[in-house]
Structures are given as structure tokens and as C-alpha cells.
Amino acid sequence: MTTAYWCMLVAIFLPYVFTVLAKFRGDFGPKQNHNPREFLEGLQGSRKRAHWAQQNSFEVTPAFLAAVLVAHMIGAIPQATLDCLAIAWVASRLVFGICYIADWATLRSLVWFAGMGLIAAMFIMSA
């Protein structure tokens, strides 16, 4: 399995890191698990932003997965380059989450654009 494929696995589970930060830093328990979405919507501050980082991660991950799969199928990008692009994307998502939770909005947006640029690069370089 290539490093890019391993990055796909990391990307699939990465949103749950933010879930843990949103839910399990306080009062989430068996009672709240009956209606976790309502619980998450009632959060405030950094926990609420961790929830939003989770949601954004679920939204963007399919595009990354598609980009890696297309790049592998076409085979026009050298494997080392594709692996570096995939690692950079995962790193950008970690930084994005940190920025979101810390409420660094401008930096968060820049990191989001960088991540989207990495996805676009995988498609464009495969053409």
C-alpha cells in the first residue's frame, strides 16, 4: 500500500479526533448519547468550533479520497510526489482543525485554501 493510500485511511478517521475534542472534554455521557447532535449544537467556544471542524472534515474528505484514487488510477504523477501531496493534505487538515479550535479565522481560511489547492493539484497533475 502506498503512503497516499495510508493518508486516505488517516483522512477517514481524522474527523473523529475533532469529535473527541468536542464531546469528551466535559459533560458528554450516556444520557447525551441518546441525542448527540442536539448535544453538539448546544456547545460553546472551542468545543463548538471542534464540532464545526469535524463537520468541515466530513465535507472535504470525499474530494481528497477521489483525488488520490484518480491520481493512482491515471498514474501520471510520480508516486513520491503523490505521497508528498497526500501527506501535505493531511497535515493541512490537522493545522486547519487547530486553527478552527483556536479561533484563528484568517489563518484557518488560508489553510483551507491550501488544502483545496492540494486536491486540485492532484487532479491537474493527473491530466
Accessible surface in RSA format (square Angstrom, percent):
REM  Atomic radii and reference values for relative SASA: ProtOr
REM  Chains: A
REM  Algorithm: Lee & Richards
REM  Probe-radius: 1.40
REM  Slices: 20
REM RES _ NUM      All-atoms   Total-Side   Main-Chain    Non-polar    All polar
REM                ABS   REL    ABS   REL    ABS   REL    ABS   REL    ABS   REL
RES MET A   1   150.58  78.0  70.72  46.8  79.85 190.1  42.83  36.4 107.75 142.8
RES THR A   2    36.15  25.7  28.97  29.4   7.18  17.1  36.15  48.6   0.00   0.0
RES THR A   3    56.91  40.5  52.74  53.5   4.17   9.9  20.27  27.2  36.64  55.4
RES ALA A   4     0.00   0.0   0.00   0.0   0.00   0.0   0.00   0.0   0.00   0.0
RES TYR A   5    69.53  32.5  66.15  37.6   3.38   8.8  40.37  30.3  29.15  35.9
RES TRP A   6   133.15  53.4 133.15  64.5   0.00   0.0 119.50  63.7  13.65  22.1
RES CYS A   7     9.48   7.2   9.14  10.2   0.33   0.8   0.22   0.6   9.26  10.0
RES MET A   8    25.03  13.0  25.03  16.6   0.00   0.0  24.45  20.8   0.59   0.8
RES LEU A   9    76.40  42.5  74.86  53.6   1.54   3.9  75.90  53.3   0.50   1.3
RES VAL A  10    70.40  46.3  65.97  59.7   4.43  10.7  69.73  60.6   0.67   1.8
RES ALA A  11     0.69   0.6   0.00   0.0   0.69   1.6   0.24   0.3   0.45   1.2
RES ILE A  12    78.33  44.6  73.44  54.7   4.89  11.8  75.72  54.5   2.61   7.1
RES PHE A  13   119.62  59.8 117.53  72.8   2.09   5.4 117.68  71.3   1.93   5.5
RES LEU A  14    11.05   6.2   8.75   6.3   2.30   5.8  10.84   7.6   0.21   0.6
RES PRO A  15     1.13   0.8   1.13   1.0   0.00   0.0   1.13   0.9   0.00   0.0
RES TYR A  16   106.24  49.6 105.61  60.1   0.64   1.7  69.77  52.4  36.47  45.0
RES VAL A  17    74.36  48.9  70.20  63.5   4.17  10.0  73.68  64.0   0.68   1.8
RES PHE A  18     6.33   3.2   6.33   3.9   0.00   0.0   6.33   3.8   0.00   0.0
RES THR A  19    14.33  10.2  14.33  14.5   0.00   0.0  14.31  19.2   0.02   0.0
RES VAL A  20    78.89  51.9  78.77  71.3   0.13   0.3  78.77  68.4   0.13   0.3
RES LEU A  21    58.65  32.7  58.52  41.9   0.13   0.3  58.65  41.2   0.00   0.0
RES ALA A  22     0.00   0.0   0.00   0.0   0.00   0.0   0.00   0.0   0.00   0.0
RES LYS A  23    30.07  14.7  30.07  18.5   0.00   0.0   0.29   0.3  29.78  31.7
RES PHE A  24   114.45  57.3  85.93  53.2  28.52  74.2  88.61  53.7  25.84  74.0
RES ARG A  25   107.05  44.9  80.22  40.9  26.83  63.9  51.53  70.4  55.51  33.6
RES GLY A  26    60.95  75.2   0.00   N/A  60.95  75.2  28.46  78.1  32.48  72.7
RES ASP A  27    93.79  65.7  77.38  77.0  16.41  38.8  46.74 110.0  47.05  46.9
RES PHE A  28    26.90  13.5   8.86   5.5  18.04  46.9   8.86   5.4  18.04  51.6
RES GLY A  29    20.02  24.7   0.00   N/A  20.02  24.7  20.02  54.9   0.00   0.0
RES PRO A  30   119.97  87.4 110.60 100.8   9.36  34.0 117.13  96.7   2.83  17.6
RES LYS A  31   166.75  81.3 155.27  95.3  11.48  27.3 102.03  91.8  64.72  68.9
RES GLN A  32    54.01  30.2  47.44  34.7   6.57  15.7  16.48  35.1  37.53  28.5
RES ASN A  33    89.32  61.6  77.51  74.9  11.81  28.4   7.23  17.4  82.08  79.3
RES HIS A  34   163.49  89.4 127.65  88.7  35.84  91.7  83.89  86.5  79.60  92.6
RES ASN A  35    74.71  51.5  71.50  69.1   3.21   7.7  23.78  57.2  50.94  49.2
RES PRO A  36    40.17  29.3  40.17  36.6   0.00   0.0  40.17  33.2   0.00   0.0
RES ARG A  37   196.70  82.6 195.31  99.6   1.39   3.3  68.39  93.5 128.30  77.8
RES GLU A  38   121.76  69.9 109.22  82.6  12.55  29.9  42.98  83.1  78.79  64.3
RES PHE A  39    30.26  15.1  18.69  11.6  11.57  30.1  27.74  16.8   2.51   7.2
RES LEU A  40     8.87   4.9   8.87   6.3   0.00   0.0   8.87   6.2   0.00   0.0
RES GLU A  41    96.20  55.2  84.04  63.6  12.16  28.9  46.77  90.5  49.42  40.4
RES GLY A  42    53.72  66.2   0.00   N/A  53.72  66.2  34.14  93.7  19.58  43.9
RES LEU A  43    12.34   6.9  10.14   7.3   2.20   5.5  11.81   8.3   0.53   1.4
RES GLN A  44   143.19  80.1 131.03  95.8  12.17  29.0  58.92 125.4  84.28  63.9
RES GLY A  45    39.20  48.3   0.00   N/A  39.20  48.3  29.57  81.2   9.62  21.6
RES SER A  46    33.68  28.5  29.09  38.8   4.59  10.6  14.94  31.8  18.73  26.2
RES ARG A  47    38.88  16.3  38.88  19.8   0.00   0.0  18.86  25.8  20.02  12.1
RES LYS A  48    30.86  15.1  30.86  18.9   0.00   0.0  20.36  18.3  10.50  11.2
RES ARG A  49    47.85  20.1  47.85  24.4   0.00   0.0   8.11  11.1  39.74  24.1
RES ALA A  50     0.00   0.0   0.00   0.0   0.00   0.0   0.00   0.0   0.00   0.0
RES HIS A  51     9.86   5.4   9.86   6.9   0.00   0.0   9.43   9.7   0.43   0.5
RES TRP A  52   100.13  40.2  97.73  47.3   2.40   5.6  84.64  45.1  15.49  25.1
RES ALA A  53     0.00   0.0   0.00   0.0   0.00   0.0   0.00   0.0   0.00   0.0
RES GLN A  54    21.56  12.1  21.56  15.8   0.00   0.0   0.00   0.0  21.56  16.3
RES GLN A  55    71.81  40.2  69.36  50.7   2.45   5.8  21.92  46.6  49.89  37.8
RES ASN A  56    30.21  20.8  29.31  28.3   0.90   2.2   4.64  11.2  25.56  24.7
RES SER A  57     1.91   1.6   1.89   2.5   0.01   0.0   1.90   4.1   0.00   0.0
RES PHE A  58    82.23  41.1  71.53  44.3  10.70  27.9  72.15  43.7  10.08  28.9
RES GLU A  59   126.88  72.8  98.82  74.8  28.07  66.8  50.75  98.2  76.13  62.2
RES VAL A  60    11.13   7.3   7.72   7.0   3.40   8.2  11.13   9.7   0.00   0.0
RES THR A  61    11.18   8.0  11.18  11.3   0.00   0.0   9.46  12.7   1.73   2.6
RES PRO A  62    78.46  57.2  72.34  65.9   6.13  22.3  74.38  61.4   4.09  25.4
RES ALA A  63    36.33  33.4  27.59  42.6   8.74  19.9  34.80  49.0   1.53   4.1
RES PHE A  64     0.00   0.0   0.00   0.0   0.00   0.0   0.00   0.0   0.00   0.0
RES LEU A  65    36.60  20.4  36.60  26.2   0.00   0.0  36.60  25.7   0.00   0.0
RES ALA A  66    42.73  39.3  37.10  57.3   5.63  12.8  41.97  59.1   0.76   2.0
RES ALA A  67     0.21   0.2   0.00   0.0   0.21   0.5   0.00   0.0   0.21   0.6
RES VAL A  68     0.00   0.0   0.00   0.0   0.00   0.0   0.00   0.0   0.00   0.0
RES LEU A  69    82.80  46.1  82.44  59.0   0.36   0.9  82.44  57.9   0.36   1.0
RES VAL A  70    39.95  26.3  39.95  36.2   0.00   0.0  39.95  34.7   0.00   0.0
RES ALA A  71     1.27   1.2   0.00   0.0   1.27   2.9   0.00   0.0   1.27   3.4
RES HIS A  72    39.10  21.4  18.13  12.6  20.96  53.6   7.79   8.0  31.31  36.4
RES MET A  73   154.94  80.2 118.14  78.2  36.81  87.6  87.45  74.3  67.50  89.4
RES ILE A  74    96.67  55.0  65.99  49.2  30.68  73.9  71.76  51.7  24.91  67.6
RES GLY A  75    53.78  66.3   0.00   N/A  53.78  66.3  24.26  66.6  29.52  66.1
RES ALA A  76    58.59  53.9  23.92  36.9  34.66  78.9  34.43  48.5  24.16  64.0
RES ILE A  77    10.90   6.2   0.26   0.2  10.64  25.6   1.47   1.1   9.43  25.6
RES PRO A  78    87.13  63.5  73.84  67.3  13.29  48.3  86.54  71.4   0.60   3.7
RES GLN A  79    72.35  40.5  63.70  46.6   8.65  20.6  48.09 102.4  24.26  18.4
RES ALA A  80    73.71  67.8  64.15  99.0   9.56  21.7  69.93  98.5   3.78  10.0
RES THR A  81    47.45  33.7  42.98  43.6   4.47  10.6  24.40  32.8  23.05  34.8
RES LEU A  82     2.58   1.4   2.58   1.8   0.00   0.0   2.58   1.8   0.00   0.0
RES ASP A  83    23.35  16.4  23.35  23.2   0.00   0.0   7.52  17.7  15.83  15.8
RES CYS A  84    82.07  62.1  76.61  85.4   5.45  12.8  25.89  65.6  56.18  60.6
RES LEU A  85    25.52  14.2  25.00  17.9   0.52   1.3  25.48  17.9   0.04   0.1
RES ALA A  86     0.00   0.0   0.00   0.0   0.00   0.0   0.00   0.0   0.00   0.0
RES ILE A  87    89.84  51.1  88.89  66.2   0.95   2.3  89.43  64.4   0.41   1.1
RES ALA A  88    40.08  36.8  31.60  48.8   8.48  19.3  37.33  52.6   2.74   7.3
RES TRP A  89     2.44   1.0   2.44   1.2   0.00   0.0   1.84   1.0   0.60   1.0
RES VAL A  90    16.64  10.9  16.64  15.1   0.00   0.0  16.64  14.5   0.00   0.0
RES ALA A  91    45.99  42.3  44.23  68.3   1.77   4.0  45.61  64.2   0.38   1.0
RES SER A  92    13.48  11.4   8.07  10.8   5.41  12.5  12.43  26.5   1.05   1.5
RES ARG A  93     6.32   2.7   6.30   3.2   0.02   0.1   2.34   3.2   3.98   2.4
RES LEU A  94    78.59  43.8  77.95  55.8   0.64   1.6  77.95  54.7   0.64   1.7
RES VAL A  95    66.56  43.8  66.56  60.3   0.00   0.0  66.56  57.8   0.00   0.0
RES PHE A  96     4.82   2.4   4.82   3.0   0.00   0.0   4.82   2.9   0.00   0.0
RES GLY A  97     0.00   0.0   0.00   N/A   0.00   0.0   0.00   0.0   0.00   0.0
RES ILE A  98   101.07  57.5  98.64  73.5   2.43   5.8 100.06  72.1   1.01   2.8
RES CYS A  99     1.22   0.9   1.22   1.4   0.00   0.0   0.00   0.0   1.22   1.3
RES TYR A 100    34.14  15.9  34.14  19.4   0.00   0.0   7.04   5.3  27.10  33.4
RES ILE A 101    28.56  16.3  27.34  20.4   1.22   2.9  27.34  19.7   1.22   3.3
RES ALA A 102    41.00  37.7  16.10  24.8  24.90  56.7  26.69  37.6  14.32  37.9
RES ASP A 103    84.30  59.0  67.33  67.0  16.96  40.1   8.88  20.9  75.42  75.2
RES TRP A 104   132.90  53.3 126.50  61.2   6.40  15.0 110.48  58.9  22.42  36.4
RES ALA A 105    50.62  46.5  46.32  71.5   4.30   9.8  46.49  65.5   4.13  10.9
RES THR A 106   105.10  74.7  97.82  99.2   7.28  17.3  67.10  90.1  38.00  57.4
RES LEU A 107    84.48  47.0  81.57  58.4   2.91   7.3  82.33  57.8   2.15   5.8
RES ARG A 108    51.66  21.7  51.66  26.3   0.00   0.0   0.00   0.0  51.66  31.3
RES SER A 109    44.60  37.7  41.91  55.9   2.69   6.2  23.02  49.0  21.58  30.2
RES LEU A 110   111.32  62.0 105.62  75.6   5.70  14.3 105.94  74.4   5.38  14.5
RES VAL A 111    19.57  12.9  17.34  15.7   2.24   5.4  18.93  16.4   0.64   1.7
RES TRP A 112    79.40  31.9  77.54  37.5   1.86   4.4  74.39  39.7   5.01   8.1
RES PHE A 113   130.42  65.3 123.93  76.8   6.50  16.9 124.20  75.3   6.22  17.8
RES ALA A 114    55.53  51.1  40.79  63.0  14.74  33.5  52.75  74.3   2.78   7.4
RES GLY A 115     3.10   3.8   0.00   N/A   3.10   3.8   3.10   8.5   0.00   0.0
RES MET A 116    62.95  32.6  59.24  39.2   3.70   8.8  58.83  50.0   4.12   5.5
RES GLY A 117    38.20  47.1   0.00   N/A  38.20  47.1  32.30  88.6   5.90  13.2
RES LEU A 118    34.87  19.4  34.00  24.3   0.87   2.2  34.28  24.1   0.59   1.6
RES ILE A 119     9.08   5.2   9.08   6.8   0.00   0.0   9.08   6.5   0.00   0.0
RES ALA A 120    43.26  39.8  37.92  58.5   5.34  12.2  43.12  60.7   0.14   0.4
RES ALA A 121    27.34  25.1  22.79  35.2   4.55  10.4  27.02  38.0   0.33   0.9
RES MET A 122     0.08   0.0   0.00   0.0   0.08   0.2   0.00   0.0   0.08   0.1
RES PHE A 123    81.58  40.8  74.48  46.1   7.11  18.5  74.87  45.4   6.71  19.2
RES ILE A 124   126.88  72.2 116.99  87.2   9.90  23.9 120.19  86.6   6.69  18.2
RES MET A 125    83.55  43.3  65.03  43.0  18.53  44.1  61.99  52.7  21.56  28.6
RES SER A 126     3.98   3.4   0.80   1.1   3.18   7.3   0.80   1.7   3.18   4.5
RES ALA A 127   116.89 107.5  50.85  78.5  66.04 150.2  87.28 122.9  29.62  78.5
END  Absolute sums over single chains surface
CHAIN  1 A     6958.2       5866.0       1092.2       4840.4       2117.7
END  Absolute sums over all chains
TOTAL          6958.2       5866.0       1092.2       4840.4       2117.7
